[in-house]
């Protein structure tokens, strides 16, 4: 699996276990507006770092993370969430 950012960068996503996925999803804490839309993600930076380190393939060290813009980190995090929340588009039977 791979994710592509708007700016053209692409990253390979590792296959992770159900337990790892659940741990990542449990670590996301949202605040919502009255209309149900997401207002903010609590502990946004540490949450994004954990998702990126766990899910991207390759050497995801501090140097790699330091070279990513906040926009790139946010896009990676959002794309990863979409993959895990929506799966691969296969309905359960």
PDB file of N, CA, C and O in Angstrom:
ATOM      1  N   UNK A   1       0.852  -1.172   0.000  1.00  0.00           N
ATOM      2  CA  UNK A   1       0.000   0.000   0.000  1.00  0.00           C
ATOM      3  C   UNK A   1       0.898   1.235   0.000  1.00  0.00           C
ATOM      4  O   UNK A   1       1.986   1.235   0.576  1.00  0.00           O
ATOM      5  N   UNK A   2       0.425   2.265  -0.647  1.00  0.00           N
ATOM      6  CA  UNK A   2       1.191   3.501  -0.744  1.00  0.00           C
ATOM      7  C   UNK A   2       0.235   4.684  -0.601  1.00  0.00           C
ATOM      8  O   UNK A   2      -0.934   4.605  -0.978  1.00  0.00           O
ATOM      9  N   UNK A   3       0.757   5.783  -0.047  1.00  0.00           N
ATOM     10  CA  UNK A   3      -0.027   7.019  -0.001  1.00  0.00           C
ATOM     11  C   UNK A   3       0.721   8.080  -0.787  1.00  0.00           C
ATOM     12  O   UNK A   3       1.951   8.120  -0.784  1.00  0.00           O
ATOM     13  N   UNK A   4      -0.037   8.942  -1.463  1.00  0.00           N
ATOM     14  CA  UNK A   4       0.529  10.041  -2.235  1.00  0.00           C
ATOM     15  C   UNK A   4       0.001  11.342  -1.689  1.00  0.00           C
ATOM     16  O   UNK A   4      -1.196  11.498  -1.444  1.00  0.00           O
ATOM     17  N   UNK A   5       0.923  12.285  -1.500  1.00  0.00           N
ATOM     18  CA  UNK A   5       0.534  13.607  -1.010  1.00  0.00           C
ATOM     19  C   UNK A   5       0.234  14.525  -2.180  1.00  0.00           C
ATOM     20  O   UNK A   5       0.619  14.249  -3.316  1.00  0.00           O
ATOM     21  N   UNK A   6      -0.455  15.615  -1.893  1.00  0.00           N
ATOM     22  CA  UNK A   6      -0.813  16.588  -2.924  1.00  0.00           C
ATOM     23  C   UNK A   6       0.410  17.113  -3.654  1.00  0.00           C
ATOM     24  O   UNK A   6       0.353  17.367  -4.857  1.00  0.00           O
ATOM     25  N   UNK A   7       1.518  17.277  -2.935  1.00  0.00           N
ATOM     26  CA  UNK A   7       2.736  17.810  -3.528  1.00  0.00           C
ATOM     27  C   UNK A   7       3.509  16.799  -4.366  1.00  0.00           C
ATOM     28  O   UNK A   7       4.551  17.136  -4.930  1.00  0.00           O
ATOM     29  N   UNK A   8       3.020  15.571  -4.456  1.00  0.00           N
ATOM     30  CA  UNK A   8       3.650  14.562  -5.290  1.00  0.00           C
ATOM     31  C   UNK A   8       4.497  13.536  -4.546  1.00  0.00           C
ATOM     32  O   UNK A   8       4.843  12.498  -5.112  1.00  0.00           O
ATOM     33  N   UNK A   9       4.838  13.808  -3.288  1.00  0.00           N
ATOM     34  CA  UNK A   9       5.616  12.835  -2.519  1.00  0.00           C
ATOM     35  C   UNK A   9       4.772  11.594  -2.285  1.00  0.00           C
ATOM     36  O   UNK A   9       3.557  11.681  -2.111  1.00  0.00           O
ATOM     37  N   UNK A  10       5.429  10.427  -2.281  1.00  0.00           N
ATOM     38  CA  UNK A  10       4.705   9.202  -1.972  1.00  0.00           C
ATOM     39  C   UNK A  10       5.489   8.404  -0.935  1.00  0.00           C
ATOM     40  O   UNK A  10       6.714   8.491  -0.853  1.00  0.00           O
ATOM     41  N   UNK A  11       4.758   7.635  -0.157  1.00  0.00           N
ATOM     42  CA  UNK A  11       5.348   6.854   0.924  1.00  0.00           C
ATOM     43  C   UNK A  11       4.723   5.472   0.948  1.00  0.00           C
ATOM     44  O   UNK A  11       3.516   5.319   0.761  1.00  0.00           O
ATOM     45  N   UNK A  12       5.553   4.472   1.180  1.00  0.00           N
ATOM     46  CA  UNK A  12       5.076   3.103   1.304  1.00  0.00           C
ATOM     47  C   UNK A  12       4.575   2.894   2.735  1.00  0.00           C
ATOM     48  O   UNK A  12       5.227   3.291   3.701  1.00  0.00           O
ATOM     49  N   UNK A  13       3.420   2.272   2.846  1.00  0.00           N
ATOM     50  CA  UNK A  13       2.805   2.008   4.146  1.00  0.00           C
ATOM     51  C   UNK A  13       3.036   0.541   4.497  1.00  0.00           C
ATOM     52  O   UNK A  13       2.791  -0.351   3.684  1.00  0.00           O
ATOM     53  N   UNK A  14       3.514   0.304   5.727  1.00  0.00           N
ATOM     54  CA  UNK A  14       3.746  -1.053   6.197  1.00  0.00           C
ATOM     55  C   UNK A  14       2.417  -1.747   6.481  1.00  0.00           C
ATOM     56  O   UNK A  14       1.395  -1.109   6.732  1.00  0.00           O
ATOM     57  N   UNK A  15       2.467  -3.047   6.432  1.00  0.00           N
ATOM     58  CA  UNK A  15       1.338  -3.843   6.894  1.00  0.00           C
ATOM     59  C   UNK A  15       1.485  -3.950   8.411  1.00  0.00           C
ATOM     60  O   UNK A  15       2.521  -4.390   8.910  1.00  0.00           O
ATOM     61  N   UNK A  16       0.453  -3.550   9.135  1.00  0.00           N
ATOM     62  CA  UNK A  16       0.527  -3.616  10.595  1.00  0.00           C
ATOM     63  C   UNK A  16      -0.570  -4.552  11.106  1.00  0.00           C
ATOM     64  O   UNK A  16      -1.557  -4.811  10.417  1.00  0.00           O
ATOM     65  N   UNK A  17      -0.380  -5.041  12.305  1.00  0.00           N
ATOM     66  CA  UNK A  17      -1.347  -5.967  12.893  1.00  0.00           C
ATOM     67  C   UNK A  17      -2.609  -5.227  13.326  1.00  0.00           C
ATOM     68  O   UNK A  17      -2.621  -4.002  13.446  1.00  0.00           O
ATOM     69  N   UNK A  18      -3.652  -5.988  13.553  1.00  0.00           N
ATOM     70  CA  UNK A  18      -4.904  -5.430  14.066  1.00  0.00           C
ATOM     71  C   UNK A  18      -4.661  -4.758  15.415  1.00  0.00           C
ATOM     72  O   UNK A  18      -5.218  -3.696  15.692  1.00  0.00           O
ATOM     73  N   UNK A  19      -3.825  -5.381  16.258  1.00  0.00           N
ATOM     74  CA  UNK A  19      -3.527  -4.801  17.578  1.00  0.00           C
ATOM     75  C   UNK A  19      -2.825  -3.456  17.440  1.00  0.00           C
ATOM     76  O   UNK A  19      -3.150  -2.512  18.160  1.00  0.00           O
ATOM     77  N   UNK A  20      -1.857  -3.358  16.512  1.00  0.00           N
ATOM     78  CA  UNK A  20      -1.168  -2.078  16.292  1.00  0.00           C
ATOM     79  C   UNK A  20      -2.151  -1.034  15.780  1.00  0.00           C
ATOM     80  O   UNK A  20      -2.145   0.110  16.236  1.00  0.00           O
ATOM     81  N   UNK A  21      -2.995  -1.432  14.831  1.00  0.00           N
ATOM     82  CA  UNK A  21      -3.981  -0.500  14.280  1.00  0.00           C
ATOM     83  C   UNK A  21      -4.915   0.001  15.372  1.00  0.00           C
ATOM     84  O   UNK A  21      -5.173   1.200  15.476  1.00  0.00           O
ATOM     85  N   UNK A  22      -5.424  -0.927  16.191  1.00  0.00           N
ATOM     86  CA  UNK A  22      -6.338  -0.535  17.265  1.00  0.00           C
ATOM     87  C   UNK A  22      -5.667   0.405  18.262  1.00  0.00           C
ATOM     88  O   UNK A  22      -6.284   1.358  18.738  1.00  0.00           O
ATOM     89  N   UNK A  23      -4.403   0.134  18.575  1.00  0.00           N
ATOM     90  CA  UNK A  23      -3.663   1.003  19.494  1.00  0.00           C
ATOM     91  C   UNK A  23      -3.532   2.412  18.917  1.00  0.00           C
ATOM     92  O   UNK A  23      -3.693   3.396  19.639  1.00  0.00           O
ATOM     93  N   UNK A  24      -3.243   2.511  17.625  1.00  0.00           N
ATOM     94  CA  UNK A  24      -3.136   3.821  16.986  1.00  0.00           C
ATOM     95  C   UNK A  24      -4.485   4.537  16.997  1.00  0.00           C
ATOM     96  O   UNK A  24      -4.563   5.721  17.323  1.00  0.00           O
ATOM     97  N   UNK A  25      -5.538   3.818  16.642  1.00  0.00           N
ATOM     98  CA  UNK A  25      -6.864   4.432  16.606  1.00  0.00           C
ATOM     99  C   UNK A  25      -7.321   4.856  17.995  1.00  0.00           C
ATOM    100  O   UNK A  25      -7.966   5.894  18.145  1.00  0.00           O
ATOM    101  N   UNK A  26      -6.991   4.055  19.023  1.00  0.00           N
ATOM    102  CA  UNK A  26      -7.343   4.411  20.401  1.00  0.00           C
ATOM    103  C   UNK A  26      -6.609   5.657  20.872  1.00  0.00           C
ATOM    104  O   UNK A  26      -7.088   6.363  21.759  1.00  0.00           O
ATOM    105  N   UNK A  27      -5.448   5.931  20.283  1.00  0.00           N
ATOM    106  CA  UNK A  27      -4.632   7.070  20.694  1.00  0.00           C
ATOM    107  C   UNK A  27      -5.085   8.397  20.119  1.00  0.00           C
ATOM    108  O   UNK A  27      -4.550   9.444  20.483  1.00  0.00           O
ATOM    109  N   UNK A  28      -6.066   8.369  19.224  1.00  0.00           N
ATOM    110  CA  UNK A  28      -6.559   9.611  18.616  1.00  0.00           C
ATOM    111  C   UNK A  28      -7.731  10.113  19.448  1.00  0.00           C
ATOM    112  O   UNK A  28      -8.727   9.411  19.622  1.00  0.00           O
ATOM    113  N   UNK A  29      -7.605  11.333  19.959  1.00  0.00           N
ATOM    114  CA  UNK A  29      -8.635  11.928  20.807  1.00  0.00           C
ATOM    115  C   UNK A  29      -9.119  13.218  20.143  1.00  0.00           C
ATOM    116  O   UNK A  29      -8.373  14.190  20.031  1.00  0.00           O
ATOM    117  N   UNK A  30     -10.365  13.209  19.710  1.00  0.00           N
ATOM    118  CA  UNK A  30     -10.932  14.349  18.989  1.00  0.00           C
ATOM    119  C   UNK A  30     -11.794  15.216  19.893  1.00  0.00           C
ATOM    120  O   UNK A  30     -12.423  14.728  20.832  1.00  0.00           O
ATOM    121  N   UNK A  31     -11.812  16.505  19.598  1.00  0.00           N
ATOM    122  CA  UNK A  31     -12.803  17.440  20.136  1.00  0.00           C
ATOM    123  C   UNK A  31     -13.720  17.790  18.967  1.00  0.00           C
ATOM    124  O   UNK A  31     -13.252  18.053  17.859  1.00  0.00           O
ATOM    125  N   UNK A  32     -15.028  17.793  19.221  1.00  0.00           N
ATOM    126  CA  UNK A  32     -15.995  18.043  18.154  1.00  0.00           C
ATOM    127  C   UNK A  32     -16.739  19.347  18.375  1.00  0.00           C
ATOM    128  O   UNK A  32     -16.938  19.777  19.511  1.00  0.00           O
ATOM    129  N   UNK A  33     -17.150  19.974  17.273  1.00  0.00           N
ATOM    130  CA  UNK A  33     -18.028  21.131  17.306  1.00  0.00           C
ATOM    131  C   UNK A  33     -19.450  20.633  17.564  1.00  0.00           C
ATOM    132  O   UNK A  33     -19.718  19.434  17.490  1.00  0.00           O
ATOM    133  N   UNK A  34     -20.349  21.556  17.864  1.00  0.00           N
ATOM    134  CA  UNK A  34     -21.739  21.190  18.132  1.00  0.00           C
ATOM    135  C   UNK A  34     -22.392  20.488  16.948  1.00  0.00           C
ATOM    136  O   UNK A  34     -23.289  19.666  17.133  1.00  0.00           O
ATOM    137  N   UNK A  35     -21.947  20.808  15.728  1.00  0.00           N
ATOM    138  CA  UNK A  35     -22.537  20.182  14.535  1.00  0.00           C
ATOM    139  C   UNK A  35     -21.938  18.812  14.225  1.00  0.00           C
ATOM    140  O   UNK A  35     -22.305  18.181  13.234  1.00  0.00           O
ATOM    141  N   UNK A  36     -21.007  18.350  15.081  1.00  0.00           N
ATOM    142  CA  UNK A  36     -20.405  17.034  14.895  1.00  0.00           C
ATOM    143  C   UNK A  36     -19.128  17.028  14.090  1.00  0.00           C
ATOM    144  O   UNK A  36     -18.494  15.981  13.960  1.00  0.00           O
ATOM    145  N   UNK A  37     -18.728  18.168  13.541  1.00  0.00           N
ATOM    146  CA  UNK A  37     -17.474  18.224  12.787  1.00  0.00           C
ATOM    147  C   UNK A  37     -16.285  18.270  13.762  1.00  0.00           C
ATOM    148  O   UNK A  37     -16.410  18.717  14.902  1.00  0.00           O
ATOM    149  N   UNK A  38     -15.155  17.802  13.286  1.00  0.00           N
ATOM    150  CA  UNK A  38     -13.959  17.752  14.124  1.00  0.00           C
ATOM    151  C   UNK A  38     -13.417  19.155  14.326  1.00  0.00           C
ATOM    152  O   UNK A  38     -13.178  19.879  13.359  1.00  0.00           O
ATOM    153  N   UNK A  39     -13.224  19.535  15.570  1.00  0.00           N
ATOM    154  CA  UNK A  39     -12.669  20.838  15.907  1.00  0.00           C
ATOM    155  C   UNK A  39     -11.146  20.747  16.001  1.00  0.00           C
ATOM    156  O   UNK A  39     -10.430  21.588  15.458  1.00  0.00           O
ATOM    157  N   UNK A  40     -10.661  19.717  16.696  1.00  0.00           N
ATOM    158  CA  UNK A  40      -9.221  19.546  16.850  1.00  0.00           C
ATOM    159  C   UNK A  40      -8.912  18.126  17.281  1.00  0.00           C
ATOM    160  O   UNK A  40      -9.772  17.404  17.785  1.00  0.00           O
ATOM    161  N   UNK A  41      -7.654  17.744  17.068  1.00  0.00           N
ATOM    162  CA  UNK A  41      -7.141  16.474  17.563  1.00  0.00           C
ATOM    163  C   UNK A  41      -6.246  16.808  18.746  1.00  0.00           C
ATOM    164  O   UNK A  41      -5.331  17.620  18.616  1.00  0.00           O
ATOM    165  N   UNK A  42      -6.498  16.189  19.905  1.00  0.00           N
ATOM    166  CA  UNK A  42      -5.660  16.442  21.076  1.00  0.00           C
ATOM    167  C   UNK A  42      -4.315  15.763  20.881  1.00  0.00           C
ATOM    168  O   UNK A  42      -4.224  14.712  20.247  1.00  0.00           O
ATOM    169  N   UNK A  43      -3.284  16.365  21.424  1.00  0.00           N
ATOM    170  CA  UNK A  43      -1.915  15.853  21.335  1.00  0.00           C
ATOM    171  C   UNK A  43      -1.551  15.564  19.878  1.00  0.00           C
ATOM    172  O   UNK A  43      -0.983  14.520  19.559  1.00  0.00           O
ATOM    173  N   UNK A  44      -1.887  16.509  19.006  1.00  0.00           N
ATOM    174  CA  UNK A  44      -1.759  16.326  17.565  1.00  0.00           C
ATOM    175  C   UNK A  44      -0.357  15.925  17.136  1.00  0.00           C
ATOM    176  O   UNK A  44      -0.203  14.977  16.365  1.00  0.00           O
ATOM    177  N   UNK A  45       0.652  16.609  17.606  1.00  0.00           N
ATOM    178  CA  UNK A  45       2.010  16.349  17.120  1.00  0.00           C
ATOM    179  C   UNK A  45       2.510  14.971  17.530  1.00  0.00           C
ATOM    180  O   UNK A  45       3.048  14.240  16.699  1.00  0.00           O
ATOM    181  N   UNK A  46       2.344  14.606  18.791  1.00  0.00           N
ATOM    182  CA  UNK A  46       2.819  13.290  19.223  1.00  0.00           C
ATOM    183  C   UNK A  46       1.996  12.180  18.575  1.00  0.00           C
ATOM    184  O   UNK A  46       2.526  11.108  18.284  1.00  0.00           O
ATOM    185  N   UNK A  47       0.708  12.426  18.348  1.00  0.00           N
ATOM    186  CA  UNK A  47      -0.146  11.442  17.690  1.00  0.00           C
ATOM    187  C   UNK A  47       0.295  11.230  16.252  1.00  0.00           C
ATOM    188  O   UNK A  47       0.408  10.090  15.803  1.00  0.00           O
ATOM    189  N   UNK A  48       0.544  12.309  15.526  1.00  0.00           N
ATOM    190  CA  UNK A  48       0.995  12.180  14.139  1.00  0.00           C
ATOM    191  C   UNK A  48       2.342  11.466  14.070  1.00  0.00           C
ATOM    192  O   UNK A  48       2.547  10.608  13.211  1.00  0.00           O
ATOM    193  N   UNK A  49       3.258  11.814  14.968  1.00  0.00           N
ATOM    194  CA  UNK A  49       4.574  11.174  14.974  1.00  0.00           C
ATOM    195  C   UNK A  49       4.444   9.675  15.200  1.00  0.00           C
ATOM    196  O   UNK A  49       5.105   8.887  14.524  1.00  0.00           O
ATOM    197  N   UNK A  50       3.603   9.279  16.137  1.00  0.00           N
ATOM    198  CA  UNK A  50       3.413   7.851  16.424  1.00  0.00           C
ATOM    199  C   UNK A  50       2.852   7.124  15.204  1.00  0.00           C
ATOM    200  O   UNK A  50       3.322   6.038  14.863  1.00  0.00           O
ATOM    201  N   UNK A  51       1.868   7.701  14.553  1.00  0.00           N
ATOM    202  CA  UNK A  51       1.285   7.087  13.358  1.00  0.00           C
ATOM    203  C   UNK A  51       2.329   6.974  12.244  1.00  0.00           C
ATOM    204  O   UNK A  51       2.438   5.932  11.598  1.00  0.00           O
ATOM    205  N   UNK A  52       3.085   8.031  12.023  1.00  0.00           N
ATOM    206  CA  UNK A  52       4.072   8.024  10.939  1.00  0.00           C
ATOM    207  C   UNK A  52       5.169   7.008  11.222  1.00  0.00           C
ATOM    208  O   UNK A  52       5.537   6.243  10.329  1.00  0.00           O
ATOM    209  N   UNK A  53       5.697   6.979  12.434  1.00  0.00           N
ATOM    210  CA  UNK A  53       6.758   6.019  12.788  1.00  0.00           C
ATOM    211  C   UNK A  53       6.268   4.578  12.683  1.00  0.00           C
ATOM    212  O   UNK A  53       7.009   3.703  12.237  1.00  0.00           O
ATOM    213  N   UNK A  54       5.031   4.329  13.090  1.00  0.00           N
ATOM    214  CA  UNK A  54       4.494   2.973  13.093  1.00  0.00           C
ATOM    215  C   UNK A  54       4.129   2.490  11.695  1.00  0.00           C
ATOM    216  O   UNK A  54       4.323   1.318  11.375  1.00  0.00           O
ATOM    217  N   UNK A  55       3.610   3.374  10.869  1.00  0.00           N
ATOM    218  CA  UNK A  55       2.982   2.939   9.617  1.00  0.00           C
ATOM    219  C   UNK A  55       3.819   3.083   8.356  1.00  0.00           C
ATOM    220  O   UNK A  55       3.618   2.334   7.400  1.00  0.00           O
ATOM    221  N   UNK A  56       4.746   4.023   8.330  1.00  0.00           N
ATOM    222  CA  UNK A  56       5.528   4.191   7.107  1.00  0.00           C
ATOM    223  C   UNK A  56       6.703   3.238   7.083  1.00  0.00           C
ATOM    224  O   UNK A  56       7.332   2.980   8.109  1.00  0.00           O
ATOM    225  N   UNK A  57       6.990   2.722   5.910  1.00  0.00           N
ATOM    226  CA  UNK A  57       8.100   1.815   5.713  1.00  0.00           C
ATOM    227  C   UNK A  57       9.384   2.619   5.550  1.00  0.00           C
ATOM    228  O   UNK A  57       9.365   3.724   5.006  1.00  0.00           O
ATOM    229  N   UNK A  58      10.484   2.073   6.013  1.00  0.00           N
ATOM    230  CA  UNK A  58      11.776   2.734   5.862  1.00  0.00           C
ATOM    231  C   UNK A  58      12.305   3.251   7.179  1.00  0.00           C
ATOM    232  O   UNK A  58      11.786   2.929   8.248  1.00  0.00           O
ATOM    233  N   UNK A  59      13.346   4.058   7.087  1.00  0.00           N
ATOM    234  CA  UNK A  59      13.998   4.617   8.267  1.00  0.00           C
ATOM    235  C   UNK A  59      13.288   5.916   8.662  1.00  0.00           C
ATOM    236  O   UNK A  59      13.594   6.985   8.134  1.00  0.00           O
ATOM    237  N   UNK A  60      12.351   5.811   9.585  1.00  0.00           N
ATOM    238  CA  UNK A  60      11.552   6.974  10.004  1.00  0.00           C
ATOM    239  C   UNK A  60      12.158   7.514  11.300  1.00  0.00           C
ATOM    240  O   UNK A  60      11.561   7.427  12.372  1.00  0.00           O
ATOM    241  N   UNK A  61      13.345   8.067  11.168  1.00  0.00           N
ATOM    242  CA  UNK A  61      14.052   8.596  12.337  1.00  0.00           C
ATOM    243  C   UNK A  61      13.769  10.089  12.495  1.00  0.00           C
ATOM    244  O   UNK A  61      13.008  10.675  11.726  1.00  0.00           O
ATOM    245  N   UNK A  62      14.393  10.689  13.501  1.00  0.00           N
ATOM    246  CA  UNK A  62      14.175  12.116  13.776  1.00  0.00           C
ATOM    247  C   UNK A  62      14.583  12.986  12.591  1.00  0.00           C
ATOM    248  O   UNK A  62      13.934  13.996  12.315  1.00  0.00           O
ATOM    249  N   UNK A  63      15.636  12.612  11.898  1.00  0.00           N
ATOM    250  CA  UNK A  63      16.091  13.401  10.746  1.00  0.00           C
ATOM    251  C   UNK A  63      15.023  13.399   9.653  1.00  0.00           C
ATOM    252  O   UNK A  63      14.723  14.446   9.078  1.00  0.00           O
ATOM    253  N   UNK A  64      14.448  12.233   9.363  1.00  0.00           N
ATOM    254  CA  UNK A  64      13.388  12.127   8.362  1.00  0.00           C
ATOM    255  C   UNK A  64      12.195  12.993   8.766  1.00  0.00           C
ATOM    256  O   UNK A  64      11.685  13.778   7.966  1.00  0.00           O
ATOM    257  N   UNK A  65      11.759  12.839  10.016  1.00  0.00           N
ATOM    258  CA  UNK A  65      10.591  13.589  10.494  1.00  0.00           C
ATOM    259  C   UNK A  65      10.851  15.093  10.488  1.00  0.00           C
ATOM    260  O   UNK A  65       9.956  15.883  10.186  1.00  0.00           O
ATOM    261  N   UNK A  66      12.080  15.483  10.822  1.00  0.00           N
ATOM    262  CA  UNK A  66      12.430  16.901  10.850  1.00  0.00           C
ATOM    263  C   UNK A  66      12.394  17.566   9.490  1.00  0.00           C
ATOM    264  O   UNK A  66      12.268  18.787   9.395  1.00  0.00           O
ATOM    265  N   UNK A  67      12.504  16.772   8.438  1.00  0.00           N
ATOM    266  CA  UNK A  67      12.478  17.310   7.075  1.00  0.00           C
ATOM    267  C   UNK A  67      11.063  17.452   6.524  1.00  0.00           C
ATOM    268  O   UNK A  67      10.854  18.089   5.492  1.00  0.00           O
ATOM    269  N   UNK A  68      10.087  16.853   7.220  1.00  0.00           N
ATOM    270  CA  UNK A  68       8.703  16.963   6.759  1.00  0.00           C
ATOM    271  C   UNK A  68       8.088  18.265   7.257  1.00  0.00           C
ATOM    272  O   UNK A  68       8.270  18.657   8.410  1.00  0.00           O
ATOM    273  N   UNK A  69       7.369  18.915   6.378  1.00  0.00           N
ATOM    274  CA  UNK A  69       6.635  20.116   6.801  1.00  0.00           C
ATOM    275  C   UNK A  69       5.424  19.689   7.626  1.00  0.00           C
ATOM    276  O   UNK A  69       5.013  18.530   7.583  1.00  0.00           O
ATOM    277  N   UNK A  70       4.863  20.623   8.368  1.00  0.00           N
ATOM    278  CA  UNK A  70       3.649  20.333   9.129  1.00  0.00           C
ATOM    279  C   UNK A  70       2.538  19.910   8.172  1.00  0.00           C
ATOM    280  O   UNK A  70       1.747  19.023   8.492  1.00  0.00           O
ATOM    281  N   UNK A  71       2.477  20.529   7.022  1.00  0.00           N
ATOM    282  CA  UNK A  71       1.466  20.165   6.025  1.00  0.00           C
ATOM    283  C   UNK A  71       1.649  18.711   5.573  1.00  0.00           C
ATOM    284  O   UNK A  71       0.675  17.964   5.472  1.00  0.00           O
ATOM    285  N   UNK A  72       2.899  18.309   5.302  1.00  0.00           N
ATOM    286  CA  UNK A  72       3.170  16.922   4.908  1.00  0.00           C
ATOM    287  C   UNK A  72       2.794  15.950   6.017  1.00  0.00           C
ATOM    288  O   UNK A  72       2.155  14.929   5.760  1.00  0.00           O
ATOM    289  N   UNK A  73       3.186  16.261   7.249  1.00  0.00           N
ATOM    290  CA  UNK A  73       2.873  15.384   8.393  1.00  0.00           C
ATOM    291  C   UNK A  73       1.357  15.237   8.547  1.00  0.00           C
ATOM    292  O   UNK A  73       0.855  14.140   8.795  1.00  0.00           O
ATOM    293  N   UNK A  74       0.641  16.338   8.400  1.00  0.00           N
ATOM    294  CA  UNK A  74      -0.812  16.311   8.528  1.00  0.00           C
ATOM    295  C   UNK A  74      -1.444  15.491   7.414  1.00  0.00           C
ATOM    296  O   UNK A  74      -2.370  14.717   7.658  1.00  0.00           O
ATOM    297  N   UNK A  75      -0.952  15.656   6.195  1.00  0.00           N
ATOM    298  CA  UNK A  75      -1.484  14.891   5.065  1.00  0.00           C
ATOM    299  C   UNK A  75      -1.205  13.399   5.222  1.00  0.00           C
ATOM    300  O   UNK A  75      -2.075  12.572   4.951  1.00  0.00           O
ATOM    301  N   UNK A  76       0.007  13.052   5.659  1.00  0.00           N
ATOM    302  CA  UNK A  76       0.339  11.638   5.885  1.00  0.00           C
ATOM    303  C   UNK A  76      -0.600  11.057   6.932  1.00  0.00           C
ATOM    304  O   UNK A  76      -1.185   9.994   6.724  1.00  0.00           O
ATOM    305  N   UNK A  77      -0.746  11.752   8.058  1.00  0.00           N
ATOM    306  CA  UNK A  77      -1.618  11.302   9.143  1.00  0.00           C
ATOM    307  C   UNK A  77      -3.050  11.115   8.640  1.00  0.00           C
ATOM    308  O   UNK A  77      -3.682  10.102   8.937  1.00  0.00           O
ATOM    309  N   UNK A  78      -3.558  12.074   7.889  1.00  0.00           N
ATOM    310  CA  UNK A  78      -4.924  12.010   7.374  1.00  0.00           C
ATOM    311  C   UNK A  78      -5.088  10.838   6.417  1.00  0.00           C
ATOM    312  O   UNK A  78      -6.077  10.109   6.495  1.00  0.00           O
ATOM    313  N   UNK A  79      -4.129  10.648   5.514  1.00  0.00           N
ATOM    314  CA  UNK A  79      -4.195   9.535   4.571  1.00  0.00           C
ATOM    315  C   UNK A  79      -4.149   8.191   5.296  1.00  0.00           C
ATOM    316  O   UNK A  79      -4.876   7.264   4.940  1.00  0.00           O
ATOM    317  N   UNK A  80      -3.298   8.091   6.307  1.00  0.00           N
ATOM    318  CA  UNK A  80      -3.217   6.850   7.074  1.00  0.00           C
ATOM    319  C   UNK A  80      -4.531   6.572   7.790  1.00  0.00           C
ATOM    320  O   UNK A  80      -5.003   5.435   7.790  1.00  0.00           O
ATOM    321  N   UNK A  81      -5.128   7.589   8.397  1.00  0.00           N
ATOM    322  CA  UNK A  81      -6.416   7.406   9.063  1.00  0.00           C
ATOM    323  C   UNK A  81      -7.472   6.932   8.073  1.00  0.00           C
ATOM    324  O   UNK A  81      -8.265   6.042   8.381  1.00  0.00           O
ATOM    325  N   UNK A  82      -7.480   7.527   6.889  1.00  0.00           N
ATOM    326  CA  UNK A  82      -8.443   7.121   5.867  1.00  0.00           C
ATOM    327  C   UNK A  82      -8.267   5.648   5.513  1.00  0.00           C
ATOM    328  O   UNK A  82      -9.249   4.925   5.345  1.00  0.00           O
ATOM    329  N   UNK A  83      -7.032   5.210   5.402  1.00  0.00           N
ATOM    330  CA  UNK A  83      -6.760   3.805   5.077  1.00  0.00           C
ATOM    331  C   UNK A  83      -7.288   2.885   6.171  1.00  0.00           C
ATOM    332  O   UNK A  83      -7.895   1.855   5.875  1.00  0.00           O
ATOM    333  N   UNK A  84      -7.063   3.248   7.436  1.00  0.00           N
ATOM    334  CA  UNK A  84      -7.459   2.376   8.529  1.00  0.00           C
ATOM    335  C   UNK A  84      -8.939   2.466   8.863  1.00  0.00           C
ATOM    336  O   UNK A  84      -9.538   1.469   9.267  1.00  0.00           O
ATOM    337  N   UNK A  85      -9.546   3.647   8.703  1.00  0.00           N
ATOM    338  CA  UNK A  85     -10.963   3.761   8.979  1.00  0.00           C
ATOM    339  C   UNK A  85     -11.802   3.199   7.843  1.00  0.00           C
ATOM    340  O   UNK A  85     -12.827   2.560   8.083  1.00  0.00           O
ATOM    341  N   UNK A  86     -11.370   3.434   6.597  1.00  0.00           N
ATOM    342  CA  UNK A  86     -12.153   3.016   5.441  1.00  0.00           C
ATOM    343  C   UNK A  86     -11.693   1.683   4.869  1.00  0.00           C
ATOM    344  O   UNK A  86     -12.388   1.084   4.047  1.00  0.00           O
ATOM    345  N   UNK A  87     -10.541   1.223   5.295  1.00  0.00           N
ATOM    346  CA  UNK A  87     -10.013  -0.039   4.768  1.00  0.00           C
ATOM    347  C   UNK A  87      -9.698   0.087   3.296  1.00  0.00           C
ATOM    348  O   UNK A  87      -9.370   1.171   2.814  1.00  0.00           O
ATOM    349  N   UNK A  88      -9.797  -0.998   2.594  1.00  0.00           N
ATOM    350  CA  UNK A  88      -9.475  -1.034   1.177  1.00  0.00           C
ATOM    351  C   UNK A  88     -10.736  -0.972   0.317  1.00  0.00           C
ATOM    352  O   UNK A  88     -10.696  -1.284  -0.873  1.00  0.00           O
ATOM    353  N   UNK A  89     -11.853  -0.569   0.919  1.00  0.00           N
ATOM    354  CA  UNK A  89     -13.086  -0.468   0.162  1.00  0.00           C
ATOM    355  C   UNK A  89     -13.825  -1.787   0.015  1.00  0.00           C
ATOM    356  O   UNK A  89     -14.758  -1.883  -0.783  1.00  0.00           O
ATOM    357  N   UNK A  90     -13.431  -2.798   0.763  1.00  0.00           N
ATOM    358  CA  UNK A  90     -14.084  -4.105   0.689  1.00  0.00           C
ATOM    359  C   UNK A  90     -15.116  -4.192   1.818  1.00  0.00           C
ATOM    360  O   UNK A  90     -14.789  -4.029   2.994  1.00  0.00           O
ATOM    361  N   UNK A  91     -16.329  -4.445   1.444  1.00  0.00           N
ATOM    362  CA  UNK A  91     -17.391  -4.557   2.450  1.00  0.00           C
ATOM    363  C   UNK A  91     -17.272  -5.860   3.203  1.00  0.00           C
ATOM    364  O   UNK A  91     -16.828  -6.869   2.654  1.00  0.00           O
ATOM    365  N   UNK A  92     -17.671  -5.838   4.461  1.00  0.00           N
ATOM    366  CA  UNK A  92     -17.688  -7.060   5.278  1.00  0.00           C
ATOM    367  C   UNK A  92     -18.856  -7.938   4.837  1.00  0.00           C
ATOM    368  O   UNK A  92     -19.901  -7.440   4.419  1.00  0.00           O
ATOM    369  N   UNK A  93     -18.664  -9.233   4.934  1.00  0.00           N
ATOM    370  CA  UNK A  93     -19.753 -10.173   4.581  1.00  0.00           C
ATOM    371  C   UNK A  93     -20.247 -10.854   5.803  1.00  0.00           C
ATOM    372  O   UNK A  93     -21.157 -11.680   5.724  1.00  0.00           O
TER     373      UNK A  93
END
